[in-house]
Amino acid sequence: MSSPIRVAVTGARGRMGSEAVAAVQAAPDLELVAALGRGDDRAAAEGADVLVDLTVPDQVMDNLEWALARGMHVVTGTTGWTEERLAQLGSWQAASRRPDGRPANVLVATNFGLGPVLIMVLAAKVAKFFESAEIVEMHHPAKVDAPSGSAIRTAKIIAAARAEAGLGPGPDATTQELPGARGAVVDGIHVHAVRSRGLTAHQEVVFGGPGEILTLRDDTFDRSAYMPGLLIGIRQVASRPGVTVGLEHYLDLD
């Protein structure tokens, strides 16, 4: 029987982090070695095989640099990723070394929910068939970023699929608008963010063509929905070289 994967969690006292700690503790093939909150000594996590980072954008880079410098694989669900941040992460990853001399690996998951991830995959396949595509994401009011990382990634995926199919901008005759009325624009795709008490995490991708609308929607009501995807990331990161952006690449959907 192989040894359990040793896991440390940063952001462990947050709502997502506490769910992650419980999920790791309940998994027979995983061993929780540290559950760290803001200000805790990260030395307790040294020796972990995988660091799970579920903090906030102003902490994640420092945590990942620290973990990779110590040869830990990293799984992060923290948002706020830019091209510049990903480039810096790639540099740290390439310079990292595991005890066997190989670099550590990283999964950057904009969403651990299997529903939202499958929406991204389906959106890439659907995008080339419809003239219009817009995204509406709806979250609880404590969420610090807007649009959500999942919505931004979904928009980028749709935009890439449309570009590959040779599609130009969607039809839109708007010439007068209040600032922000048409939402944020990510690679040409409009993204609308709603923040309201009573919501947890919800996303709609609306595709439109002559005479029809196709809507892909996921509704997440509890953070336990993210745990199956998180555990997939923890279990597979050691066998997935480099920096991987998006849990869908771990699902072997093709």
C-alpha positions as semicolon CSV with decimal commas, in nm:
position;residue;x (nm);y (nm);z (nm)
1;M;0,000;0,000;0,000
2;S;0,141;0,338;-0,101
3;S;0,196;0,612;0,154
4;P;-0,075;0,878;0,183
5;I;-0,026;1,213;0,011
6;R;0,081;1,466;0,272
7;V;-0,130;1,782;0,237
8;A;-0,104;2,129;0,391
9;V;-0,385;2,384;0,355
10;T;-0,342;2,762;0,367
11;G;-0,656;2,968;0,416
12;A;-0,777;2,684;0,637
13;R;-0,999;2,901;0,858
14;G;-1,201;3,041;0,569
15;R;-1,527;2,888;0,451
16;M;-1,367;2,711;0,156
17;G;-1,056;2,625;0,353
18;S;-1,247;2,461;0,638
19;E;-1,434;2,245;0,386
20;A;-1,102;2,147;0,230
21;V;-0,953;2,051;0,566
22;A;-1,252;1,828;0,640
23;A;-1,236;1,667;0,295
24;V;-0,864;1,591;0,327
25;Q;-0,912;1,447;0,674
26;A;-1,192;1,221;0,547
27;A;-0,991;1,084;0,252
28;P;-0,806;0,761;0,339
29;D;-0,530;0,824;0,083
30;L;-0,452;1,175;0,213
31;E;-0,288;1,300;0,533
32;L;-0,340;1,652;0,665
33;V;-0,008;1,781;0,800
34;A;-0,098;2,148;0,852
35;A;-0,406;2,372;0,845
36;L;-0,285;2,732;0,839
37;G;-0,466;3,062;0,869
38;R;-0,340;3,415;0,816
39;G;-0,039;3,482;1,036
40;D;0,034;3,118;1,120
41;D;0,391;2,990;1,092
42;R;0,424;2,812;0,757
43;A;0,705;2,599;0,897
44;A;0,432;2,358;1,010
45;A;0,366;2,280;0,644
46;E;0,725;2,189;0,556
47;G;0,749;1,831;0,439
48;A;0,406;1,834;0,274
49;D;0,378;1,679;-0,071
50;V;0,104;1,922;-0,179
51;L;0,017;2,272;-0,061
52;V;-0,348;2,364;-0,114
53;D;-0,383;2,743;-0,121
54;L;-0,734;2,882;-0,063
55;T;-0,644;3,231;0,052
56;V;-0,699;3,567;-0,122
57;P;-0,521;3,741;-0,412
58;D;-0,294;3,948;-0,186
59;Q;-0,156;3,635;-0,012
60;V;-0,145;3,368;-0,281
61;M;0,177;3,471;-0,457
62;D;0,381;3,472;-0,138
63;N;0,243;3,132;-0,038
64;L;0,312;2,976;-0,376
65;E;0,665;3,116;-0,397
66;W;0,734;2,974;-0,049
67;A;0,593;2,631;-0,133
68;L;0,767;2,595;-0,469
69;A;1,100;2,700;-0,319
70;R;1,059;2,397;-0,091
71;G;0,968;2,157;-0,369
72;M;0,599;2,120;-0,286
73;H;0,338;2,062;-0,553
74;V;0,070;2,331;-0,540
75;V;-0,306;2,329;-0,592
76;T;-0,466;2,671;-0,568
77;G;-0,823;2,789;-0,601
78;T;-0,742;3,149;-0,517
79;T;-0,850;3,399;-0,784
80;G;-0,700;3,722;-0,915
81;W;-0,469;3,568;-1,176
82;T;-0,328;3,788;-1,451
83;E;-0,090;3,702;-1,734
84;E;0,190;3,869;-1,537
85;R;0,117;3,663;-1,226
86;L;0,101;3,341;-1,426
87;A;0,435;3,423;-1,588
88;Q;0,593;3,478;-1,247
89;L;0,440;3,153;-1,122
90;G;0,582;2,971;-1,423
91;S;0,929;3,103;-1,339
92;W;0,905;2,980;-0,979
93;Q;0,775;2,644;-1,093
94;A;1,054;2,593;-1,345
95;A;1,315;2,669;-1,078
96;S;1,158;2,444;-0,814
97;R;1,298;2,103;-0,732
98;R;1,139;1,800;-0,571
99;P;1,356;1,556;-0,372
100;D;1,392;1,348;-0,692
101;G;1,536;1,651;-0,876
102;R;1,230;1,716;-1,091
103;P;1,032;2,043;-1,074
104;A;0,719;2,062;-0,861
105;N;0,386;2,098;-1,043
106;V;0,106;2,352;-1,007
107;L;-0,269;2,347;-1,067
108;V;-0,438;2,687;-1,086
109;A;-0,810;2,611;-1,071
110;T;-1,042;2,904;-1,126
111;N;-1,316;2,671;-1,007
112;F;-1,315;2,329;-0,840
113;G;-1,685;2,272;-0,910
114;L;-1,738;2,004;-1,172
115;G;-2,048;2,183;-1,305
116;P;-1,873;2,515;-1,379
117;V;-1,573;2,334;-1,527
118;L;-1,796;2,130;-1,758
119;I;-1,970;2,453;-1,863
120;M;-1,631;2,587;-1,975
121;V;-1,569;2,274;-2,180
122;L;-1,916;2,280;-2,336
123;A;-1,893;2,655;-2,403
124;A;-1,580;2,600;-2,612
125;K;-1,768;2,350;-2,829
126;V;-2,085;2,559;-2,859
127;A;-1,931;2,903;-2,920
128;K;-1,866;2,864;-3,291
129;F;-2,232;2,793;-3,367
130;F;-2,391;3,114;-3,230
131;E;-2,361;3,482;-3,321
132;S;-2,395;3,610;-2,965
133;A;-2,240;3,503;-2,637
134;E;-2,259;3,675;-2,298
135;I;-2,196;3,564;-1,939
136;V;-2,384;3,646;-1,620
137;E;-2,219;3,540;-1,294
138;M;-2,397;3,578;-0,959
139;H;-2,227;3,547;-0,620
140;H;-2,264;3,628;-0,251
141;P;-2,176;3,987;-0,150
142;A;-1,863;3,882;0,043
143;K;-1,683;3,790;-0,280
144;V;-1,391;4,031;-0,329
145;D;-1,336;4,005;-0,706
146;A;-1,563;4,085;-0,999
147;P;-1,604;3,931;-1,247
148;S;-1,530;3,593;-1,096
149;G;-1,223;3,403;-1,207
150;S;-1,449;3,135;-1,355
151;A;-1,639;3,391;-1,561
152;I;-1,319;3,548;-1,690
153;R;-1,178;3,211;-1,788
154;T;-1,507;3,108;-1,952
155;A;-1,504;3,432;-2,153
156;K;-1,147;3,371;-2,267
157;I;-1,235;3,016;-2,373
158;I;-1,538;3,136;-2,569
159;A;-1,338;3,415;-2,733
160;A;-1,064;3,171;-2,840
161;A;-1,319;2,929;-2,987
162;R;-1,490;3,212;-3,178
163;A;-1,158;3,338;-3,311
164;E;-1,061;2,989;-3,426
165;A;-1,395;2,965;-3,609
166;G;-1,336;3,303;-3,777
167;L;-1,625;3,477;-3,600
168;G;-1,612;3,852;-3,545
169;P;-1,780;4,056;-3,271
170;G;-2,137;3,964;-3,182
171;P;-2,416;4,194;-3,300
172;D;-2,467;4,495;-3,073
173;A;-2,618;4,828;-3,182
174;T;-2,556;5,004;-2,849
175;T;-2,433;5,359;-2,903
176;Q;-2,549;5,519;-2,575
177;E;-2,503;5,363;-2,234
178;L;-2,437;5,437;-1,871
179;P;-2,084;5,331;-1,775
180;G;-2,082;4,958;-1,705
181;A;-2,432;4,895;-1,837
182;R;-2,300;4,635;-2,081
183;G;-2,075;4,479;-1,817
184;A;-1,704;4,413;-1,832
185;V;-1,554;4,305;-2,164
186;V;-1,312;4,011;-2,161
187;D;-1,154;3,944;-2,502
188;G;-1,467;4,083;-2,665
189;I;-1,715;3,886;-2,450
190;H;-1,945;4,082;-2,219
191;V;-1,946;3,959;-1,858
192;H;-2,202;4,079;-1,603
193;A;-2,146;4,037;-1,227
194;V;-2,428;4,030;-0,971
195;R;-2,361;4,044;-0,596
196;S;-2,655;3,977;-0,365
197;R;-2,739;3,833;-0,027
198;G;-2,893;3,490;-0,073
199;L;-2,665;3,386;-0,358
200;T;-2,375;3,144;-0,331
201;A;-2,215;3,086;-0,674
202;H;-2,405;3,081;-1,001
203;Q;-2,313;3,128;-1,366
204;E;-2,504;3,150;-1,692
205;V;-2,354;3,149;-2,039
206;V;-2,611;3,274;-2,289
207;F;-2,562;3,194;-2,657
208;G;-2,793;3,349;-2,914
209;G;-2,867;3,289;-3,280
210;P;-3,157;3,361;-3,517
211;G;-3,475;3,245;-3,345
212;E;-3,312;3,066;-3,050
213;I;-3,123;3,097;-2,724
214;L;-2,903;2,830;-2,565
215;T;-2,826;2,877;-2,194
216;L;-2,566;2,684;-1,996
217;R;-2,619;2,736;-1,624
218;D;-2,468;2,602;-1,304
219;D;-2,600;2,672;-0,954
220;T;-2,380;2,592;-0,657
221;F;-2,551;2,611;-0,318
222;D;-2,285;2,471;-0,087
223;R;-1,905;2,464;-0,086
224;S;-1,910;2,087;-0,046
225;A;-1,972;2,084;-0,423
226;Y;-1,611;2,192;-0,475
227;M;-1,454;1,907;-0,281
228;P;-1,462;1,630;-0,547
229;G;-1,276;1,858;-0,789
230;L;-1,029;1,968;-0,523
231;L;-0,948;1,606;-0,436
232;I;-0,892;1,528;-0,804
233;G;-0,641;1,813;-0,813
234;I;-0,456;1,695;-0,502
235;R;-0,436;1,338;-0,625
236;Q;-0,324;1,418;-0,978
237;V;-0,097;1,723;-0,948
238;A;0,216;1,510;-0,898
239;S;0,163;1,344;-1,238
240;R;0,078;1,661;-1,434
241;P;0,403;1,842;-1,524
242;G;0,434;2,219;-1,523
243;V;0,171;2,483;-1,450
244;T;-0,182;2,378;-1,548
245;V;-0,455;2,642;-1,559
246;G;-0,800;2,490;-1,531
247;L;-0,925;2,173;-1,364
248;E;-1,074;2,058;-1,695
249;H;-0,728;1,944;-1,803
250;Y;-0,729;1,690;-1,518
251;L;-1,065;1,539;-1,614
252;D;-0,955;1,355;-1,931
253;L;-1,275;1,461;-2,106
254;D;-1,145;1,385;-2,454
